[in-house]
Amino acid sequence: MTVIVCPKCSKQHRVNIANIPEGKRIAARCKACGHKFPVILQQLMPDSGTDMAEVKKQSELLKNKVPPISSPNTPPLPEAKKAAEQPAISSVTEQLQEQQPELPAKKTETTRRISVSLSKGGVGKTTTSVNLSAGLALAGYKVLLIDTDTQGQSAYNLGKKPGAGLTELLTGELTAEEATIEARKNLWLLAGGRSLAGVKRIIDKKSFGAEWTMSEALSQVDHKYDFVIIDTSPGWDQLTINVLFYATEILVPVALQVMSLQGLSEFMKSLSSIHKYRQDVSLKYIVPTFMDTRVKHPQEIFKKLKQLYSQFICKPIRYNESFSEAPSYGKTIFEFAPGCNGALDYKELIRKVAQDETLLL
């Protein structure tokens, strides 16, 4: 196996050169951008000491599922696949089974990467992401807030109109520093928006390693922050999978409604499929939202959540009309109504996440 690099978009493609006849002139087409370019077989050799007989021997070992002898520093090659024998696959879990990329090298880091996720909408994901990020920034931490939703509401909540964001980073048009804006002191924003819909299609077309697209794009910059908070969109798509392959902790906001419990159940099933391929991500916090103490039903649902997920449950975020008013002024809850119940509840959440009971007192 060796690598062909597209001269137009620099996309790397793995090929089995044992299947290419010696001396034959061939052309390749990039699966990412569609560019067609000539390939010289001699330039594809891993080194000058490698001959076709050895390459074919390695190919036969792969076909027979016998791992070739390699040095300890050599990354394992993915198992060879025959595309013609693969059936059409539609489910997310089966797509992950089909694509087995090389995992990026682990690095020592202190950055905490927290995904704010739930497949159901209207549970307070953006409100929680923005106020959690803003509160951690107020406490003195350096925070990067990433919006992966096509609605791009994180920027609106912070009163910002960025000219670029996550789309430009993932497509390689801009670097992470160029795509990021400073929204507040200690708080930086990598904005979402409608253009992310096109990015999802680009990721879907990748032959392998699609779920590591975000991790690769952020690998050179995330170490500059103490926290990276990712606001995810409702539903379950390739970009959500990218987030879960990048994050190490999951915070789930759950509105105290029956349908939100159903959404939590479905999310837990999907998360278990991710755990088959990535053990580093785990559920850490379940945050009940829209707690209305005047109504009995939300309190009953909260009791049920405590019974089912007592080790993850956080103090509920009480309902407050300031949550719906603050975005229209481009302010966080701490700027708009710092003394309201909602602001106090989010401060409690920040202390729990940061594991410091002295913050924002």
Residue, then its C-alpha position, 0 to 999 in steps of 0.5 A: m500500500t502507498v499514497i497518491v497525493c492530489p496535486k490540486c487539493s492535496k488529498q491523500h489516497r491509499v492505493n495497492i500498487a500490486n494491482i497496477p501492471e508494471g510499465k503501464r501509464i495510468a491516470a488517477r481521479c481525486k475523490a475529493c475534488g474530482h481532479k484527474f492527473p497522471v501517475i508515474l508508477q516508479q514514483l509510487m514506490p515506498d523506497s528504492g529498495t522495494d520491488m514489485a515482488e515484495v509489494k505483491k507479497q504484502s498484498e497477498l498477506l493483506k488479502n489473507k488477513v495475515p498482518p505483515i511484520s512491521s517496526p514498532n514505529t510503523p502505523p498499522l495499515p487498514e484492512a484491504k476492502k473490495a468495494a464491489e463486494q460491499p453492500a449499500i450501507s445507510s446507518v451511521t454505525e455501519q458507516l463507521q464499521e466500513q471506515q477504519p482510519e489511522l488514529p491521530a497520534k495522542k498528545t499530552e494536553t490539558t485542554r478539556r474538550i466538551s461537546v454539548s450534545l443531544s439529538k433533540g432540538g429545543v433543549g437549551k444546547t446553544t444557551t448552555s454552550v454560550n453561557l458555560s463558555a462565557g462563565l468559564a471565560l469570566a473565571g479566567y480560563k481561555v475558552l474556544l466556543i465552536d458552533t457546528d450548527t447551520q443556524g449559527q446562533s452562537a454568534y448571534n447570542l454573543g452579538k457578533k457577525p463573523g465573516a468566517g468560521l468553522t466552514e472555512l477552517l474545515t475546507g482549508e480556506l483559512t487557518a484556525e487563527e484566521a477563522t476564529i474571532e475574539a468574542r469576549k475577554n478570554l473567549w474566542l468563537l469559531a462560528g457556524g452557519r448555513s455554509l456548514a451544510g456544504v461541508k457535511r456533504i464534503i465530509d460524506k464524500k471522503s473515502f476514509g478518515a471522514e470522522w477525524t476531519m475536525s480533529e485534524a483541523l483543530s489539532q494545531v490550535d486547541h492546545k492554546y485553550d483551557f476549554v473547547i466547548i462545542d455546540t452541536s446541531p439537533g439530529w445525527d449527521q457526519l458533523t456530529i460524529n466528527v464532534l464526538f470523535y474530537a471531544t473527550e467529555i459530553l454534556v447533555p442538556v435535557a429539557l424537563q419534558v417527556m420528549s426530551l427523555q425520549g431524545l436522551s434515550e436515543f442519544m445514549k444508543s447512538l453514543s454506545s455505537i461511537h464507543k465501539y470505535r473511540q473509548d476516549v469520549s464519555l458522558k460526564y454531565i446531564v443538565p436539566t433545563f427549563m425547570d419551572t418550580r410552579v409546575k409539578h410535571p417538570q419536577e417529576i421528570f427531574k426525579k426520574l432523571k435522578q433515578l436513572y442517571s444519578q452519577f451524571i445529574c447536575k443542578p437544574i437550570r431554572y426557567n427565566e424569561s431573561f434567557s429569551e431576552a438576552p440574545s436580542y441584545g447580544k449579551t450572555i445571561f451574566e451580562f444581561a441579568p447577572g442576579c437572576n436565578g438562571a445566572l446563578d444556576y449556570k454559575e453552579l454548573i461552571r463550578k462543577v465543570a471546572q471542579d472549583e467551588t470558589l469560582l464566580l462567588 
